[in-house]
Amino acid sequence: MDETTWLWFATLGMLAGSAALFLTGRKRTQDEEGHSIAHGLVPLFAAVAYFAMAVHQGQVTLSSGRVFLFARYLDWSVTTPVLLLGLSMTALHGAHRRAGLVAGLLASDLVMIVTGLFFGASQDPFTKWAWYIASCAAFVAVYYVLFGPLRAEAQMRDAERRSTYNRNVVILSVLWLLYPVVVLLGPDGLEIWSATLVTACIAIIDLVAKVVYGFISMAGSKRITDADLERGDVSPAMLSTHSVPSGEPELAAAMSAGSLRQRAQI
């Protein structure tokens, strides 16, 4: 397949993945609802970026004649922070704890993407590799937070949150590690691989990191919610709705247990 075909393949794959994630995502608690919506939106935004590249609007031809697909960096600047925020919520049992740490993680991620964008748009060798090194340095900072402070936070949570975070962070980190290698080998870097091969590799990695990982992460969120409901560790305020849908008796039990626990604390 040529490069444009791969872009259309990724566009359709992201759209189908987004629809499937939205349809299968559960929303029993606010955390579970947040994970479901976030993972549905990630491939949807990626589909927009891939469509722009497929119709030749998400790219620019540099003076050297090299075609630079800048839309993929716009995609990553939105989708990667959302995925990192989901990991943070799993480790911290909510987004409100250690807001400074989460802000630093997201800022490092955006620096990584922006400097990567400048790397791809650069034609002067010194400037290009300076941006690449800066992007890799920010990448290391992201990994430090994920495997340092955030992982330490996750280890203080219940067994379901610990195992879910440990699995998700390894999967996402391994997938993300492939991006700088592929970009380095392509026309934006050392020019060893063709543009078509780079686009094909990034499209496949993107689909796994956004769609397949989305299902894995939502399965983990379901296990966490199941355990919380079974323990009665869910207050009415944590539920996505105070009305109990038919066929969801565990919500009624959780609401009752949560209410009794709140009264006991008062």
C-alpha positions, 0 to 999 in steps of 0.5 A, a space after each residue: 500500500 502507498 502512504 495515502 492508503 495507509 492514512 485512509 486505513 488509519 482514519 477508518 480504523 480510528 473511527 471504528 475504534 472510537 465507535 466501539 469504545 464509546 459503545 462498550 464503555 461503562 459509566 457506573 461511577 464517575 471515574 469509570 465514565 471518565 475513562 470510557 469517554 476519554 478512551 472514546 475521544 482519543 481515536 476520534 481526534 486521531 481520526 480527524 488528524 489522519 483524515 487531514 493527512 489523507 486529503 493532504 491538508 495536514 502536511 506541508 512541503 518544505 523547501 528541501 522537497 521533503 513532505 512533513 506531516 505536521 498533523 500527527 503532532 497535533 494529534 499527539 499534542 491532544 491524545 497523549 495528555 489524555 492518555 497520561 491523565 487516565 494513567 494518573 487517575 488510576 494511580 492517584 484514585 482521582 485527578 485532584 490529588 497531587 495536581 502539581 505532579 500531574 501538571 508536571 507530567 502533562 507539561 513534560 509531555 507537551 514539551 516532548 511533542 512540541 520539540 518533536 514538531 520543531 525537529 520534523 519541521 527543521 532542515 538545518 542539521 544542527 537545529 534539527 538534532 538539537 530539537 530531537 535531543 530536547 524532545 528525548 530529554 522531555 520523554 525521559 522526564 515523562 518516563 521518570 514521573 510514570 515509573 517514579 512518583 506515580 508508580 509509588 502512588 499506585 503501590 499504595 492503592 488497592 490490589 486492583 489499582 496497583 495491577 491495572 496501573 502496572 500493566 497499563 504503564 508498561 504497555 503504553 511506555 513500550 508502545 511510545 518508545 517505538 515512536 522516536 525510533 521510527 521517526 529517527 529512521 524516517 525522512 525527518 531523521 536519518 532518511 533510512 526508511 521511506 515515508 511510506 514505511 514510516 507512515 505504515 509503522 506509525 499508523 499501526 502503533 497509533 491504532 494499538 496505542 489508542 484503540 487496543 490500549 483503550 480496550 485494555 485500560 477500560 477493562 482495568 477500569 471495569 475491574 476496579 469499579 467491580 471491586 469498589 462496588 463489591 466492597 461498598 467503597 463507593 459513595 452516592 456522590 461518586 456514582 455517575 448518576 443517583 438513579 439506579 438503572 435496571 439490571 445494575 443491582 450492585 449500584 444500589 448496594 454500593 449506594 446503600 453501603 456508601 451512605 451508611 459509611 458516610 453516616 458512620 463517619 459523621 
